[in-house]
Amino acid sequence: MKTKRILYAAALLLAACQTENAQGEQAAATTKQSAGPVVGKPQAPVQIDADVGASSARVRVRFDQPGTNVEVRANGVDGLALLTDPVLVQGRSVSAGETASFEVPFTSGARQSMLAIHVRGAFAAGERVAVRAFLVGKPDPAQRNDQDRTTKVGGEDVRLGPAEPAK
């Protein structure tokens, strides 16, 4: 009788250890799946959109998280010249869900150029930056044939491409 009790207790103990081990493995597998690899550099939690016209753009920045010391800046690339101060906002605090709109007047270049919008600020994950570029004007024949375009932005070489897929 004692032998049966000991065997029964040992079997229960073994089953409990295996169940805990299986649950631990499942939790670890779940954690690994949800942690997935981060692709690219973390960006500011914002959505940048613009309606670009011939001589101005209406830029909208929607903040997905609250932030402090936020700066929004516009820059012209490949001949686009801004007609106003490039700093649209500086040192501002924003709340989650807030949308800021800006009218950005410019003179486009002789060829296709770009309007770049930079958003920088301190968010929940730390200091973050997001950049989005919008095409302005029509490409000339040389630009149409140039698949690997680069330009200088802030003293650094930047590879150019459209912000949105061609329609």
Chimera marker file (.cmm) of the C-alpha trace (Angstrom):
<marker_set name="trace">
<marker id="1" x="0.000" y="0.000" z="0.000" r="1" g="1" b="0" radius="0.5"/>
<marker id="2" x="2.798" y="2.417" z="0.925" r="1" g="1" b="0" radius="0.5"/>
<marker id="3" x="4.542" y="1.598" z="-2.348" r="1" g="1" b="0" radius="0.5"/>
<marker id="4" x="1.417" y="2.490" z="-4.339" r="1" g="1" b="0" radius="0.5"/>
<marker id="5" x="1.107" y="5.817" z="-2.493" r="1" g="1" b="0" radius="0.5"/>
<marker id="6" x="4.752" y="6.653" z="-3.097" r="1" g="1" b="0" radius="0.5"/>
<marker id="7" x="4.458" y="5.754" z="-6.800" r="1" g="1" b="0" radius="0.5"/>
<marker id="8" x="1.211" y="7.764" z="-7.073" r="1" g="1" b="0" radius="0.5"/>
<marker id="9" x="2.846" y="10.807" z="-5.355" r="1" g="1" b="0" radius="0.5"/>
<marker id="10" x="5.926" y="10.502" z="-7.583" r="1" g="1" b="0" radius="0.5"/>
<marker id="11" x="3.723" y="10.331" z="-10.708" r="1" g="1" b="0" radius="0.5"/>
<marker id="12" x="1.776" y="13.433" z="-9.628" r="1" g="1" b="0" radius="0.5"/>
<marker id="13" x="5.001" y="15.284" z="-8.863" r="1" g="1" b="0" radius="0.5"/>
<marker id="14" x="6.487" y="14.323" z="-12.233" r="1" g="1" b="0" radius="0.5"/>
<marker id="15" x="3.304" y="15.372" z="-14.058" r="1" g="1" b="0" radius="0.5"/>
<marker id="16" x="3.238" y="18.708" z="-12.225" r="1" g="1" b="0" radius="0.5"/>
<marker id="17" x="6.871" y="19.405" z="-13.128" r="1" g="1" b="0" radius="0.5"/>
<marker id="18" x="6.251" y="18.592" z="-16.774" r="1" g="1" b="0" radius="0.5"/>
<marker id="19" x="3.123" y="20.781" z="-16.882" r="1" g="1" b="0" radius="0.5"/>
<marker id="20" x="4.991" y="23.736" z="-15.353" r="1" g="1" b="0" radius="0.5"/>
<marker id="21" x="7.875" y="23.198" z="-17.769" r="1" g="1" b="0" radius="0.5"/>
<marker id="22" x="5.492" y="23.054" z="-20.770" r="1" g="1" b="0" radius="0.5"/>
<marker id="23" x="3.726" y="26.239" z="-19.610" r="1" g="1" b="0" radius="0.5"/>
<marker id="24" x="7.114" y="27.941" z="-19.178" r="1" g="1" b="0" radius="0.5"/>
<marker id="25" x="8.153" y="26.909" z="-22.686" r="1" g="1" b="0" radius="0.5"/>
<marker id="26" x="4.857" y="28.196" z="-24.133" r="1" g="1" b="0" radius="0.5"/>
<marker id="27" x="5.271" y="31.518" z="-22.324" r="1" g="1" b="0" radius="0.5"/>
<marker id="28" x="8.836" y="31.811" z="-23.607" r="1" g="1" b="0" radius="0.5"/>
<marker id="29" x="7.693" y="30.998" z="-27.167" r="1" g="1" b="0" radius="0.5"/>
<marker id="30" x="4.917" y="33.592" z="-26.903" r="1" g="1" b="0" radius="0.5"/>
<marker id="31" x="7.349" y="36.210" z="-25.626" r="1" g="1" b="0" radius="0.5"/>
<marker id="32" x="9.784" y="35.474" z="-28.445" r="1" g="1" b="0" radius="0.5"/>
<marker id="33" x="7.030" y="35.828" z="-31.069" r="1" g="1" b="0" radius="0.5"/>
<marker id="34" x="5.646" y="39.072" z="-29.709" r="1" g="1" b="0" radius="0.5"/>
<marker id="35" x="9.110" y="40.562" z="-29.190" r="1" g="1" b="0" radius="0.5"/>
<marker id="36" x="9.908" y="40.128" z="-32.926" r="1" g="1" b="0" radius="0.5"/>
<marker id="37" x="12.833" y="41.930" z="-34.493" r="1" g="1" b="0" radius="0.5"/>
<marker id="38" x="12.652" y="45.705" z="-34.832" r="1" g="1" b="0" radius="0.5"/>
<marker id="39" x="12.963" y="46.699" z="-38.486" r="1" g="1" b="0" radius="0.5"/>
<marker id="40" x="14.717" y="49.985" z="-39.191" r="1" g="1" b="0" radius="0.5"/>
<marker id="41" x="15.431" y="52.851" z="-36.870" r="1" g="1" b="0" radius="0.5"/>
<marker id="42" x="12.735" y="53.703" z="-34.307" r="1" g="1" b="0" radius="0.5"/>
<marker id="43" x="10.879" y="56.811" z="-35.427" r="1" g="1" b="0" radius="0.5"/>
<marker id="44" x="8.866" y="59.497" z="-33.712" r="1" g="1" b="0" radius="0.5"/>
<marker id="45" x="5.266" y="58.333" z="-33.141" r="1" g="1" b="0" radius="0.5"/>
<marker id="46" x="3.758" y="60.718" z="-35.702" r="1" g="1" b="0" radius="0.5"/>
<marker id="47" x="1.940" y="60.599" z="-39.028" r="1" g="1" b="0" radius="0.5"/>
<marker id="48" x="3.053" y="63.219" z="-41.543" r="1" g="1" b="0" radius="0.5"/>
<marker id="49" x="0.844" y="64.057" z="-44.506" r="1" g="1" b="0" radius="0.5"/>
<marker id="50" x="0.785" y="66.914" z="-47.023" r="1" g="1" b="0" radius="0.5"/>
<marker id="51" x="-1.362" y="68.261" z="-49.832" r="1" g="1" b="0" radius="0.5"/>
<marker id="52" x="1.245" y="69.647" z="-52.219" r="1" g="1" b="0" radius="0.5"/>
<marker id="53" x="0.315" y="72.338" z="-54.736" r="1" g="1" b="0" radius="0.5"/>
<marker id="54" x="2.343" y="74.306" z="-57.272" r="1" g="1" b="0" radius="0.5"/>
<marker id="55" x="3.517" y="76.963" z="-54.782" r="1" g="1" b="0" radius="0.5"/>
<marker id="56" x="2.598" y="75.718" z="-51.303" r="1" g="1" b="0" radius="0.5"/>
<marker id="57" x="1.847" y="72.640" z="-49.243" r="1" g="1" b="0" radius="0.5"/>
<marker id="58" x="-0.636" y="72.092" z="-46.451" r="1" g="1" b="0" radius="0.5"/>
<marker id="59" x="1.281" y="69.880" z="-43.984" r="1" g="1" b="0" radius="0.5"/>
<marker id="60" x="-0.459" y="67.916" z="-41.233" r="1" g="1" b="0" radius="0.5"/>
<marker id="61" x="1.344" y="66.198" z="-38.379" r="1" g="1" b="0" radius="0.5"/>
<marker id="62" x="-0.686" y="63.859" z="-36.154" r="1" g="1" b="0" radius="0.5"/>
<marker id="63" x="0.929" y="62.868" z="-32.855" r="1" g="1" b="0" radius="0.5"/>
<marker id="64" x="0.191" y="59.301" z="-31.733" r="1" g="1" b="0" radius="0.5"/>
<marker id="65" x="1.781" y="59.839" z="-28.285" r="1" g="1" b="0" radius="0.5"/>
<marker id="66" x="2.290" y="62.850" z="-26.031" r="1" g="1" b="0" radius="0.5"/>
<marker id="67" x="5.628" y="64.586" z="-26.475" r="1" g="1" b="0" radius="0.5"/>
<marker id="68" x="7.692" y="67.486" z="-25.207" r="1" g="1" b="0" radius="0.5"/>
<marker id="69" x="10.240" y="69.802" z="-26.789" r="1" g="1" b="0" radius="0.5"/>
<marker id="70" x="8.753" y="69.020" z="-30.205" r="1" g="1" b="0" radius="0.5"/>
<marker id="71" x="10.218" y="70.682" z="-33.287" r="1" g="1" b="0" radius="0.5"/>
<marker id="72" x="8.707" y="70.572" z="-36.776" r="1" g="1" b="0" radius="0.5"/>
<marker id="73" x="10.951" y="71.758" z="-39.592" r="1" g="1" b="0" radius="0.5"/>
<marker id="74" x="10.566" y="72.022" z="-43.378" r="1" g="1" b="0" radius="0.5"/>
<marker id="75" x="13.437" y="71.855" z="-45.861" r="1" g="1" b="0" radius="0.5"/>
<marker id="76" x="13.637" y="72.194" z="-49.611" r="1" g="1" b="0" radius="0.5"/>
<marker id="77" x="15.605" y="69.616" z="-51.596" r="1" g="1" b="0" radius="0.5"/>
<marker id="78" x="16.835" y="69.737" z="-55.221" r="1" g="1" b="0" radius="0.5"/>
<marker id="79" x="16.033" y="73.392" z="-55.891" r="1" g="1" b="0" radius="0.5"/>
<marker id="80" x="12.898" y="73.884" z="-53.801" r="1" g="1" b="0" radius="0.5"/>
<marker id="81" x="13.210" y="77.151" z="-51.834" r="1" g="1" b="0" radius="0.5"/>
<marker id="82" x="11.038" y="77.911" z="-48.818" r="1" g="1" b="0" radius="0.5"/>
<marker id="83" x="9.462" y="81.359" z="-48.639" r="1" g="1" b="0" radius="0.5"/>
<marker id="84" x="9.143" y="81.256" z="-44.816" r="1" g="1" b="0" radius="0.5"/>
<marker id="85" x="11.197" y="80.270" z="-41.808" r="1" g="1" b="0" radius="0.5"/>
<marker id="86" x="11.964" y="76.534" z="-42.006" r="1" g="1" b="0" radius="0.5"/>
<marker id="87" x="11.174" y="76.049" z="-38.288" r="1" g="1" b="0" radius="0.5"/>
<marker id="88" x="7.400" y="75.596" z="-38.129" r="1" g="1" b="0" radius="0.5"/>
<marker id="89" x="7.257" y="74.727" z="-34.395" r="1" g="1" b="0" radius="0.5"/>
<marker id="90" x="9.922" y="74.669" z="-31.717" r="1" g="1" b="0" radius="0.5"/>
<marker id="91" x="9.864" y="73.606" z="-28.058" r="1" g="1" b="0" radius="0.5"/>
<marker id="92" x="6.174" y="72.708" z="-28.013" r="1" g="1" b="0" radius="0.5"/>
<marker id="93" x="4.424" y="70.067" z="-25.906" r="1" g="1" b="0" radius="0.5"/>
<marker id="94" x="1.818" y="67.935" z="-27.674" r="1" g="1" b="0" radius="0.5"/>
<marker id="95" x="-0.806" y="65.449" z="-26.544" r="1" g="1" b="0" radius="0.5"/>
<marker id="96" x="-1.719" y="62.071" z="-28.035" r="1" g="1" b="0" radius="0.5"/>
<marker id="97" x="-4.160" y="62.441" z="-30.921" r="1" g="1" b="0" radius="0.5"/>
<marker id="98" x="-3.325" y="66.115" z="-31.488" r="1" g="1" b="0" radius="0.5"/>
<marker id="99" x="-2.983" y="67.278" z="-35.094" r="1" g="1" b="0" radius="0.5"/>
<marker id="100" x="-0.965" y="70.337" z="-36.097" r="1" g="1" b="0" radius="0.5"/>
<marker id="101" x="-1.387" y="71.921" z="-39.552" r="1" g="1" b="0" radius="0.5"/>
<marker id="102" x="0.982" y="74.278" z="-41.344" r="1" g="1" b="0" radius="0.5"/>
<marker id="103" x="0.898" y="76.179" z="-44.616" r="1" g="1" b="0" radius="0.5"/>
<marker id="104" x="4.362" y="75.992" z="-46.219" r="1" g="1" b="0" radius="0.5"/>
<marker id="105" x="4.829" y="78.365" z="-49.184" r="1" g="1" b="0" radius="0.5"/>
<marker id="106" x="7.721" y="77.637" z="-51.546" r="1" g="1" b="0" radius="0.5"/>
<marker id="107" x="9.193" y="78.196" z="-54.973" r="1" g="1" b="0" radius="0.5"/>
<marker id="108" x="9.830" y="74.915" z="-56.731" r="1" g="1" b="0" radius="0.5"/>
<marker id="109" x="12.973" y="74.263" z="-58.701" r="1" g="1" b="0" radius="0.5"/>
<marker id="110" x="13.242" y="74.028" z="-62.478" r="1" g="1" b="0" radius="0.5"/>
<marker id="111" x="13.180" y="70.230" z="-62.151" r="1" g="1" b="0" radius="0.5"/>
<marker id="112" x="11.290" y="67.951" z="-59.812" r="1" g="1" b="0" radius="0.5"/>
<marker id="113" x="12.223" y="68.800" z="-56.242" r="1" g="1" b="0" radius="0.5"/>
<marker id="114" x="11.168" y="67.699" z="-52.782" r="1" g="1" b="0" radius="0.5"/>
<marker id="115" x="9.714" y="69.180" z="-49.621" r="1" g="1" b="0" radius="0.5"/>
<marker id="116" x="11.105" y="67.385" z="-46.550" r="1" g="1" b="0" radius="0.5"/>
<marker id="117" x="9.311" y="67.569" z="-43.194" r="1" g="1" b="0" radius="0.5"/>
<marker id="118" x="11.261" y="66.666" z="-40.033" r="1" g="1" b="0" radius="0.5"/>
<marker id="119" x="9.596" y="66.058" z="-36.660" r="1" g="1" b="0" radius="0.5"/>
<marker id="120" x="11.804" y="65.718" z="-33.580" r="1" g="1" b="0" radius="0.5"/>
<marker id="121" x="10.821" y="65.465" z="-29.920" r="1" g="1" b="0" radius="0.5"/>
<marker id="122" x="10.963" y="63.614" z="-26.626" r="1" g="1" b="0" radius="0.5"/>
<marker id="123" x="8.338" y="60.866" z="-26.529" r="1" g="1" b="0" radius="0.5"/>
<marker id="124" x="7.676" y="57.911" z="-24.204" r="1" g="1" b="0" radius="0.5"/>
<marker id="125" x="10.520" y="55.888" z="-25.766" r="1" g="1" b="0" radius="0.5"/>
<marker id="126" x="12.952" y="58.833" z="-25.667" r="1" g="1" b="0" radius="0.5"/>
<marker id="127" x="14.211" y="61.305" z="-28.266" r="1" g="1" b="0" radius="0.5"/>
<marker id="128" x="12.808" y="60.352" z="-31.676" r="1" g="1" b="0" radius="0.5"/>
<marker id="129" x="12.825" y="61.787" z="-35.206" r="1" g="1" b="0" radius="0.5"/>
<marker id="130" x="10.572" y="61.162" z="-38.222" r="1" g="1" b="0" radius="0.5"/>
<marker id="131" x="11.216" y="62.512" z="-41.717" r="1" g="1" b="0" radius="0.5"/>
<marker id="132" x="8.929" y="62.437" z="-44.722" r="1" g="1" b="0" radius="0.5"/>
<marker id="133" x="9.580" y="63.882" z="-48.185" r="1" g="1" b="0" radius="0.5"/>
<marker id="134" x="7.011" y="64.934" z="-50.771" r="1" g="1" b="0" radius="0.5"/>
<marker id="135" x="7.655" y="65.317" z="-54.509" r="1" g="1" b="0" radius="0.5"/>
<marker id="136" x="6.989" y="68.723" z="-56.079" r="1" g="1" b="0" radius="0.5"/>
<marker id="137" x="6.814" y="69.350" z="-59.823" r="1" g="1" b="0" radius="0.5"/>
<marker id="138" x="7.498" y="67.097" z="-62.778" r="1" g="1" b="0" radius="0.5"/>
<marker id="139" x="10.766" y="65.242" z="-63.359" r="1" g="1" b="0" radius="0.5"/>
<marker id="140" x="12.854" y="66.286" z="-66.335" r="1" g="1" b="0" radius="0.5"/>
<marker id="141" x="14.189" y="63.574" z="-68.708" r="1" g="1" b="0" radius="0.5"/>
<marker id="142" x="17.480" y="63.272" z="-66.812" r="1" g="1" b="0" radius="0.5"/>
<marker id="143" x="15.621" y="62.683" z="-63.527" r="1" g="1" b="0" radius="0.5"/>
<marker id="144" x="13.381" y="60.056" z="-65.109" r="1" g="1" b="0" radius="0.5"/>
<marker id="145" x="16.448" y="58.097" z="-66.189" r="1" g="1" b="0" radius="0.5"/>
<marker id="146" x="18.266" y="58.560" z="-62.867" r="1" g="1" b="0" radius="0.5"/>
<marker id="147" x="17.155" y="55.624" z="-60.703" r="1" g="1" b="0" radius="0.5"/>
<marker id="148" x="19.694" y="56.130" z="-57.884" r="1" g="1" b="0" radius="0.5"/>
<marker id="149" x="19.268" y="59.797" z="-56.904" r="1" g="1" b="0" radius="0.5"/>
<marker id="150" x="21.099" y="61.237" z="-53.951" r="1" g="1" b="0" radius="0.5"/>
<marker id="151" x="21.266" y="64.756" z="-52.603" r="1" g="1" b="0" radius="0.5"/>
<marker id="152" x="22.618" y="66.599" z="-49.579" r="1" g="1" b="0" radius="0.5"/>
<marker id="153" x="20.278" y="67.240" z="-46.639" r="1" g="1" b="0" radius="0.5"/>
<marker id="154" x="21.828" y="68.775" z="-43.560" r="1" g="1" b="0" radius="0.5"/>
<marker id="155" x="25.319" y="68.107" z="-44.925" r="1" g="1" b="0" radius="0.5"/>
<marker id="156" x="24.685" y="64.370" z="-45.349" r="1" g="1" b="0" radius="0.5"/>
<marker id="157" x="24.148" y="62.349" z="-48.525" r="1" g="1" b="0" radius="0.5"/>
<marker id="158" x="20.562" y="61.097" z="-48.673" r="1" g="1" b="0" radius="0.5"/>
<marker id="159" x="19.141" y="58.632" z="-51.180" r="1" g="1" b="0" radius="0.5"/>
<marker id="160" x="15.890" y="60.027" z="-52.580" r="1" g="1" b="0" radius="0.5"/>
<marker id="161" x="12.695" y="58.193" z="-53.305" r="1" g="1" b="0" radius="0.5"/>
<marker id="162" x="9.010" y="59.082" z="-53.298" r="1" g="1" b="0" radius="0.5"/>
<marker id="163" x="7.165" y="59.197" z="-49.984" r="1" g="1" b="0" radius="0.5"/>
<marker id="164" x="4.225" y="57.396" z="-51.565" r="1" g="1" b="0" radius="0.5"/>
<marker id="165" x="4.124" y="54.762" z="-54.283" r="1" g="1" b="0" radius="0.5"/>
<marker id="166" x="3.405" y="56.029" z="-57.785" r="1" g="1" b="0" radius="0.5"/>
<marker id="167" x="-0.288" y="55.958" z="-58.646" r="1" g="1" b="0" radius="0.5"/>
<link id1="1" id2="2" r="1" g="1" b="0" radius="0.2"/>
<link id1="2" id2="3" r="1" g="1" b="0" radius="0.2"/>
<link id1="3" id2="4" r="1" g="1" b="0" radius="0.2"/>
<link id1="4" id2="5" r="1" g="1" b="0" radius="0.2"/>
<link id1="5" id2="6" r="1" g="1" b="0" radius="0.2"/>
<link id1="6" id2="7" r="1" g="1" b="0" radius="0.2"/>
<link id1="7" id2="8" r="1" g="1" b="0" radius="0.2"/>
<link id1="8" id2="9" r="1" g="1" b="0" radius="0.2"/>
<link id1="9" id2="10" r="1" g="1" b="0" radius="0.2"/>
<link id1="10" id2="11" r="1" g="1" b="0" radius="0.2"/>
<link id1="11" id2="12" r="1" g="1" b="0" radius="0.2"/>
<link id1="12" id2="13" r="1" g="1" b="0" radius="0.2"/>
<link id1="13" id2="14" r="1" g="1" b="0" radius="0.2"/>
<link id1="14" id2="15" r="1" g="1" b="0" radius="0.2"/>
<link id1="15" id2="16" r="1" g="1" b="0" radius="0.2"/>
<link id1="16" id2="17" r="1" g="1" b="0" radius="0.2"/>
<link id1="17" id2="18" r="1" g="1" b="0" radius="0.2"/>
<link id1="18" id2="19" r="1" g="1" b="0" radius="0.2"/>
<link id1="19" id2="20" r="1" g="1" b="0" radius="0.2"/>
<link id1="20" id2="21" r="1" g="1" b="0" radius="0.2"/>
<link id1="21" id2="22" r="1" g="1" b="0" radius="0.2"/>
<link id1="22" id2="23" r="1" g="1" b="0" radius="0.2"/>
<link id1="23" id2="24" r="1" g="1" b="0" radius="0.2"/>
<link id1="24" id2="25" r="1" g="1" b="0" radius="0.2"/>
<link id1="25" id2="26" r="1" g="1" b="0" radius="0.2"/>
<link id1="26" id2="27" r="1" g="1" b="0" radius="0.2"/>
<link id1="27" id2="28" r="1" g="1" b="0" radius="0.2"/>
<link id1="28" id2="29" r="1" g="1" b="0" radius="0.2"/>
<link id1="29" id2="30" r="1" g="1" b="0" radius="0.2"/>
<link id1="30" id2="31" r="1" g="1" b="0" radius="0.2"/>
<link id1="31" id2="32" r="1" g="1" b="0" radius="0.2"/>
<link id1="32" id2="33" r="1" g="1" b="0" radius="0.2"/>
<link id1="33" id2="34" r="1" g="1" b="0" radius="0.2"/>
<link id1="34" id2="35" r="1" g="1" b="0" radius="0.2"/>
<link id1="35" id2="36" r="1" g="1" b="0" radius="0.2"/>
<link id1="36" id2="37" r="1" g="1" b="0" radius="0.2"/>
<link id1="37" id2="38" r="1" g="1" b="0" radius="0.2"/>
<link id1="38" id2="39" r="1" g="1" b="0" radius="0.2"/>
<link id1="39" id2="40" r="1" g="1" b="0" radius="0.2"/>
<link id1="40" id2="41" r="1" g="1" b="0" radius="0.2"/>
<link id1="41" id2="42" r="1" g="1" b="0" radius="0.2"/>
<link id1="42" id2="43" r="1" g="1" b="0" radius="0.2"/>
<link id1="43" id2="44" r="1" g="1" b="0" radius="0.2"/>
<link id1="44" id2="45" r="1" g="1" b="0" radius="0.2"/>
<link id1="45" id2="46" r="1" g="1" b="0" radius="0.2"/>
<link id1="46" id2="47" r="1" g="1" b="0" radius="0.2"/>
<link id1="47" id2="48" r="1" g="1" b="0" radius="0.2"/>
<link id1="48" id2="49" r="1" g="1" b="0" radius="0.2"/>
<link id1="49" id2="50" r="1" g="1" b="0" radius="0.2"/>
<link id1="50" id2="51" r="1" g="1" b="0" radius="0.2"/>
<link id1="51" id2="52" r="1" g="1" b="0" radius="0.2"/>
<link id1="52" id2="53" r="1" g="1" b="0" radius="0.2"/>
<link id1="53" id2="54" r="1" g="1" b="0" radius="0.2"/>
<link id1="54" id2="55" r="1" g="1" b="0" radius="0.2"/>
<link id1="55" id2="56" r="1" g="1" b="0" radius="0.2"/>
<link id1="56" id2="57" r="1" g="1" b="0" radius="0.2"/>
<link id1="57" id2="58" r="1" g="1" b="0" radius="0.2"/>
<link id1="58" id2="59" r="1" g="1" b="0" radius="0.2"/>
<link id1="59" id2="60" r="1" g="1" b="0" radius="0.2"/>
<link id1="60" id2="61" r="1" g="1" b="0" radius="0.2"/>
<link id1="61" id2="62" r="1" g="1" b="0" radius="0.2"/>
<link id1="62" id2="63" r="1" g="1" b="0" radius="0.2"/>
<link id1="63" id2="64" r="1" g="1" b="0" radius="0.2"/>
<link id1="64" id2="65" r="1" g="1" b="0" radius="0.2"/>
<link id1="65" id2="66" r="1" g="1" b="0" radius="0.2"/>
<link id1="66" id2="67" r="1" g="1" b="0" radius="0.2"/>
<link id1="67" id2="68" r="1" g="1" b="0" radius="0.2"/>
<link id1="68" id2="69" r="1" g="1" b="0" radius="0.2"/>
<link id1="69" id2="70" r="1" g="1" b="0" radius="0.2"/>
<link id1="70" id2="71" r="1" g="1" b="0" radius="0.2"/>
<link id1="71" id2="72" r="1" g="1" b="0" radius="0.2"/>
<link id1="72" id2="73" r="1" g="1" b="0" radius="0.2"/>
<link id1="73" id2="74" r="1" g="1" b="0" radius="0.2"/>
<link id1="74" id2="75" r="1" g="1" b="0" radius="0.2"/>
<link id1="75" id2="76" r="1" g="1" b="0" radius="0.2"/>
<link id1="76" id2="77" r="1" g="1" b="0" radius="0.2"/>
<link id1="77" id2="78" r="1" g="1" b="0" radius="0.2"/>
<link id1="78" id2="79" r="1" g="1" b="0" radius="0.2"/>
<link id1="79" id2="80" r="1" g="1" b="0" radius="0.2"/>
<link id1="80" id2="81" r="1" g="1" b="0" radius="0.2"/>
<link id1="81" id2="82" r="1" g="1" b="0" radius="0.2"/>
<link id1="82" id2="83" r="1" g="1" b="0" radius="0.2"/>
<link id1="83" id2="84" r="1" g="1" b="0" radius="0.2"/>
<link id1="84" id2="85" r="1" g="1" b="0" radius="0.2"/>
<link id1="85" id2="86" r="1" g="1" b="0" radius="0.2"/>
<link id1="86" id2="87" r="1" g="1" b="0" radius="0.2"/>
<link id1="87" id2="88" r="1" g="1" b="0" radius="0.2"/>
<link id1="88" id2="89" r="1" g="1" b="0" radius="0.2"/>
<link id1="89" id2="90" r="1" g="1" b="0" radius="0.2"/>
<link id1="90" id2="91" r="1" g="1" b="0" radius="0.2"/>
<link id1="91" id2="92" r="1" g="1" b="0" radius="0.2"/>
<link id1="92" id2="93" r="1" g="1" b="0" radius="0.2"/>
<link id1="93" id2="94" r="1" g="1" b="0" radius="0.2"/>
<link id1="94" id2="95" r="1" g="1" b="0" radius="0.2"/>
<link id1="95" id2="96" r="1" g="1" b="0" radius="0.2"/>
<link id1="96" id2="97" r="1" g="1" b="0" radius="0.2"/>
<link id1="97" id2="98" r="1" g="1" b="0" radius="0.2"/>
<link id1="98" id2="99" r="1" g="1" b="0" radius="0.2"/>
<link id1="99" id2="100" r="1" g="1" b="0" radius="0.2"/>
<link id1="100" id2="101" r="1" g="1" b="0" radius="0.2"/>
<link id1="101" id2="102" r="1" g="1" b="0" radius="0.2"/>
<link id1="102" id2="103" r="1" g="1" b="0" radius="0.2"/>
<link id1="103" id2="104" r="1" g="1" b="0" radius="0.2"/>
<link id1="104" id2="105" r="1" g="1" b="0" radius="0.2"/>
<link id1="105" id2="106" r="1" g="1" b="0" radius="0.2"/>
<link id1="106" id2="107" r="1" g="1" b="0" radius="0.2"/>
<link id1="107" id2="108" r="1" g="1" b="0" radius="0.2"/>
<link id1="108" id2="109" r="1" g="1" b="0" radius="0.2"/>
<link id1="109" id2="110" r="1" g="1" b="0" radius="0.2"/>
<link id1="110" id2="111" r="1" g="1" b="0" radius="0.2"/>
<link id1="111" id2="112" r="1" g="1" b="0" radius="0.2"/>
<link id1="112" id2="113" r="1" g="1" b="0" radius="0.2"/>
<link id1="113" id2="114" r="1" g="1" b="0" radius="0.2"/>
<link id1="114" id2="115" r="1" g="1" b="0" radius="0.2"/>
<link id1="115" id2="116" r="1" g="1" b="0" radius="0.2"/>
<link id1="116" id2="117" r="1" g="1" b="0" radius="0.2"/>
<link id1="117" id2="118" r="1" g="1" b="0" radius="0.2"/>
<link id1="118" id2="119" r="1" g="1" b="0" radius="0.2"/>
<link id1="119" id2="120" r="1" g="1" b="0" radius="0.2"/>
<link id1="120" id2="121" r="1" g="1" b="0" radius="0.2"/>
<link id1="121" id2="122" r="1" g="1" b="0" radius="0.2"/>
<link id1="122" id2="123" r="1" g="1" b="0" radius="0.2"/>
<link id1="123" id2="124" r="1" g="1" b="0" radius="0.2"/>
<link id1="124" id2="125" r="1" g="1" b="0" radius="0.2"/>
<link id1="125" id2="126" r="1" g="1" b="0" radius="0.2"/>
<link id1="126" id2="127" r="1" g="1" b="0" radius="0.2"/>
<link id1="127" id2="128" r="1" g="1" b="0" radius="0.2"/>
<link id1="128" id2="129" r="1" g="1" b="0" radius="0.2"/>
<link id1="129" id2="130" r="1" g="1" b="0" radius="0.2"/>
<link id1="130" id2="131" r="1" g="1" b="0" radius="0.2"/>
<link id1="131" id2="132" r="1" g="1" b="0" radius="0.2"/>
<link id1="132" id2="133" r="1" g="1" b="0" radius="0.2"/>
<link id1="133" id2="134" r="1" g="1" b="0" radius="0.2"/>
<link id1="134" id2="135" r="1" g="1" b="0" radius="0.2"/>
<link id1="135" id2="136" r="1" g="1" b="0" radius="0.2"/>
<link id1="136" id2="137" r="1" g="1" b="0" radius="0.2"/>
<link id1="137" id2="138" r="1" g="1" b="0" radius="0.2"/>
<link id1="138" id2="139" r="1" g="1" b="0" radius="0.2"/>
<link id1="139" id2="140" r="1" g="1" b="0" radius="0.2"/>
<link id1="140" id2="141" r="1" g="1" b="0" radius="0.2"/>
<link id1="141" id2="142" r="1" g="1" b="0" radius="0.2"/>
<link id1="142" id2="143" r="1" g="1" b="0" radius="0.2"/>
<link id1="143" id2="144" r="1" g="1" b="0" radius="0.2"/>
<link id1="144" id2="145" r="1" g="1" b="0" radius="0.2"/>
<link id1="145" id2="146" r="1" g="1" b="0" radius="0.2"/>
<link id1="146" id2="147" r="1" g="1" b="0" radius="0.2"/>
<link id1="147" id2="148" r="1" g="1" b="0" radius="0.2"/>
<link id1="148" id2="149" r="1" g="1" b="0" radius="0.2"/>
<link id1="149" id2="150" r="1" g="1" b="0" radius="0.2"/>
<link id1="150" id2="151" r="1" g="1" b="0" radius="0.2"/>
<link id1="151" id2="152" r="1" g="1" b="0" radius="0.2"/>
<link id1="152" id2="153" r="1" g="1" b="0" radius="0.2"/>
<link id1="153" id2="154" r="1" g="1" b="0" radius="0.2"/>
<link id1="154" id2="155" r="1" g="1" b="0" radius="0.2"/>
<link id1="155" id2="156" r="1" g="1" b="0" radius="0.2"/>
<link id1="156" id2="157" r="1" g="1" b="0" radius="0.2"/>
<link id1="157" id2="158" r="1" g="1" b="0" radius="0.2"/>
<link id1="158" id2="159" r="1" g="1" b="0" radius="0.2"/>
<link id1="159" id2="160" r="1" g="1" b="0" radius="0.2"/>
<link id1="160" id2="161" r="1" g="1" b="0" radius="0.2"/>
<link id1="161" id2="162" r="1" g="1" b="0" radius="0.2"/>
<link id1="162" id2="163" r="1" g="1" b="0" radius="0.2"/>
<link id1="163" id2="164" r="1" g="1" b="0" radius="0.2"/>
<link id1="164" id2="165" r="1" g="1" b="0" radius="0.2"/>
<link id1="165" id2="166" r="1" g="1" b="0" radius="0.2"/>
<link id1="166" id2="167" r="1" g="1" b="0" radius="0.2"/>
</marker_set>
